[in-house]
Amino acid sequence: MPFPDIDPIAFSIGPLAIHWYGLAYVAGILLGWAYARRLAANESLWPGNVSPISRTQLDDFIVWAALGVVLGGRLGYIFFYDLPAVLRSPVRALEIWNGGMSFHGGLIGTTIAMILFARRNAIPIWSLFDIVATVVPFGLFFGRIANFINGELWGRLTDVPWAVVFPTGGPFARHPSQLYEAGLEGIVLLLVLAALVYGMRALKSPGFITGVFVCGYALSRIFVEFFREPDAQIGYLAGNWLTMGMVLSSPMILLGLWAMLRARRQAALQL
């Protein structure tokens, strides 16, 4: 099927062009913030029926989170995917249209922001991790939709009926891997986490939701990597299947399992 003719620029205000990619970040952060405020206000979801964070603190944290996502995401892309090119031409580090952002870098940046913010405001760190993990799928969903609109990060060659011919991918039909990721990392993961939060009161075991998110994202990303074309400057790391995305995501499975087990052990000790 042909690629839908969607202009990457959503609208313009004079000389200022507003891109869908930028709007995706704004939508993800704002919806995540609104959802987080509802979770924080529902005291019955938290240990001891006491919310660990106020709405005012969440309002302050959104700036920290945005900086962590943007700075971490860009630095992560540079170090994980584009370091040789940046070392040859340092100004490339500022050219966000050359590659863009890395989820794994954004995760590291946001984690650092959460640790610093929690310590500064005396907030239980694992509960802050949990509330952020619960809302991150909003950003993942909109970000992958923006990737699709931009015609970037497309998939491998295929003949499936829903294959797309991307304008930057040559005259070949490819997997719309961005939509696969939007569905798995965004919609499915959001629903799974919501079911655990509201159905099983998982926020009462600090760290469990974080573990589920980290593990769920890693499994989803590794699965989609089998359909996604690797970055051209890196290619396959081994054989015709191993990608940088798989390598960066694999340790997350162990980290997520550890966080879930730790949360269950802590909950059992408090009974």
N, C-alpha and C positions, 0 to 999 in steps of 0.2 A: 504494500500500500504506500502511496506517496506521503511524504512528510507534510503535516498540516502547515499552511502558510501563516505562521504566527510571528509577528514582529517582536524581536527580543526587547524592543523599547515599548513599554506600556503606554507612556505619554510623555510629552515634553512641556516644560514651562520655560518659555523663551529659549535660551541656549542650553538649558539644563535638561538632559535626557534621563528619564526615570526608567530603569530597566526592571524587567520582571524578576531578575535574580536578586536585586536589592529589595524589592517588595516582598519576595519570599522570606528573606531574613526578618524583615519587619513583622510580617504576618506570623511567622513561627514564634518570635519572641513575645509578641503581644498576646497571642492566644495561649501560649504556655504560661505567661504571667497571670492571665485571667483565671485559668484553670488552677494554677498554684494557689491563688488567693482563695478560691473556693475550698480547696483541700485544707489550707491552713485554718480557715474559719470553722471547719467541721471537727470539733474537738473529739467527737466520739471515735474518730479514725486513729487517734494517736495513743501512745502509751500513757496509761493513767488518765485517759480522757482529757489530756491537756496538750494543746498545740505547742510545738517547740519553737514556733516562729510567728511573729505578728504580721499583719498585712502591711504595716508601715515598714518593717524590716524587709519584706519581700519587694516593696516598692524601691527601696534603696539598693537591693541586691541586683535588680534588673540591669543596672548600669555595669556592675561588676561582671555579670554573666555575659553581657554583650561584648565587653572588652575581651573577656576570656575566649569567647567563640571566635571573634574576628582576628585578634592577634595570634591566638593559638592555631587557628585554622590556616592562616597564611604562612606562619613560620613552619607549621607542620608540613605543608605542601613543599616549601622550599627545601627542608632537610630530608624529607622522605622521597621526594619525586624529582626535584629540579636543582639540587645543589651544584652539580658541575656547571650548569649554565649560569647560575647566579654568581659563582666564583669567577667565571670568565667575564661577566658583565653585571656588577652589583646592582645597577639600576633596574635590572630585571625583577628584583625583589619587590619593587613597587608596581610592576606591571601586572595587576591582578587579572587582566584578560589573558595572560599567558599561564594557564593552568588553574588559577583560582585558589580554592581552599581544600584542606584535608580534614575529614571528619576526625581522624585519630588525633591530629594536632589540636583541633577545636576541643576535643574531649580532655586532653591534657591541660589546655589553657583554662577551661572551665573548672576543672578539678582544682587547680591552683587557686583560682578565684574563690571557689567555695571554701577551701581550707582557710584562707586568709580572712574571709568575711565571717565564717563561723567563729574563729578565734577572737576576732575583734568584737563580736556581738554576743559572745557566750551562748552560742546556739549548738546543740548536739550535732556533731558533724555528720553522723550517719543518717540522721533524720533530714538534714539539708540535702545530702546526697540523694535520698529517696524522693523527696519532693521534686527535685530537678529531674531525676531519671524518669519520673512519671510523665513529665510534660515534654521532654525532649522529642518524642515522636512527631509532635506538631512541626517542629523545625525540619526534621528529616523528610517528612512528607512534602512540604512546600519547596524545600531545597531541591529534591529530585524532580519535582514537576518543573521547576525553573530550568534544571539541566536539560530536560526534554524540550522545553520551549526554545532553549538556546541551541539545540541540535548538537550537544556535546556529551561526552562520556557514553557514547552509544555502544551497542553490543556487538557480538561476533556475527559473522555471516551465517545466514540461516534461510530455510525455505518454509518456515511455519507461516500459516495464513495471516497472522497478525504482524509479520515482519514489516519494518519501515525502511524506506530509502531516505537516509538523512542527507541534507545538502552538503555537509562537510565530510561525509563518509564514502564518497565515490558513488558510482552507479550500482551499488550493491544493496540487497535487502539484508537488514540486520535486526537482531533482537532489540526491542525497545527496553533495554535493561534498566534505564532510569525509572520506568513505570513499575518494573518488578520490585525495585528497591523502595519506591514510594509506597507500594502495597504492603510489602513485608516489614520494612523498618518503620514505616509510618502507621498505616491503618491497623495491621495485625498486631504489632507490638503495643500500640496505644490501647487497643481493646483488651489484650491479655493483661496489661498492667492495671487497667481500670477494673477488670473483673477481680483481680487479686486485692486491690485496694478496697473496693466496696463489698465484694462478696466474701472475702476471707480475712478482711481487716489486716492485711499484710503490713501496713505501716506501723502496727503495734510491735513488730519485730524489726527494729532499725537495721537497715542494711540489706534486708531480704529483697525488697523491690529493686534496689541498686544492682544486686547480683543477677536478678532476672533480666533486667534491662541490658546489662553488659553482655551476658551470655546470649540473650536473644538477638541483640544486634550482631554479635560476632557470627552466629550461626547463619543469620539472614544474609550478611555481607559475603561470607564465604560461599554460600550457595549461589548467589547472584554472580559472583566472580567467574563462575563457570560459563556464564552467558555474556559477560561484559568484556569488551576489547581492552587489553591492558594499555597503559599510557605508552605512547609511541617512543618516548625517550628512554623507557625502561624495558618494555616488552615483557616476555616471560622470563622468570628467574630460573626455571628448570623445566625441561621437557616442553610440552605445548599446553601447559595448564596452570602451573604455579605462578601467582601474581603477587605483587607487593601488597595488595589489599588482603590477600589470604594470610601472608606472613604477619602483617600488623594485627590482624583480627584473631589469629589463633591463640595467642596468650590470653586474650580477653575471655575465652571460654573458661580457662582454669581460674582466672581472677573472679569471674562471675560465680562459679561454683563455690569457690572459697568464701565469698561474701555471703552467699545463701546459707552455707553450713555454719559460718560464724554467727549469723543472725539467729539461727535455730538454737544453737548451743547457748547463746546469751539469754534467749527467751526461756529455755528450759531451766537455767540456773535461777531465774527470777520467780519460778513457780513455787 
